[in-house]
């Protein structure tokens, strides 16, 4: 699989970190070091979302996860 990442000239770190996270998720290493909320926060930061928006997403995702687990 080939991955490509595009960024502004001064923000190469975003691509490097994104590719590292992707590799770690595929190998399973990321789940040993980070929670799913940690990974969502990192991804949101890489995509340029505000801290408030990221936390709102994490809260929303957690509530959906709880709804889905109560259905099982």
Number of C-alpha atoms within 10 A of each C-alpha: 2 3 6 6 10 9 10 9 7 7 11 13 13 19 16 12 14 17 15 12 17 14 13 15 15 10 10 11 12 18 14 9 11 13 11 14 16 14 17 17 19 17 17 18 15 15 11 11 13 11 12 9 13 19 16 12 16 19 13 12 15 14 12 12 11 11 11 10 9 8 6 5
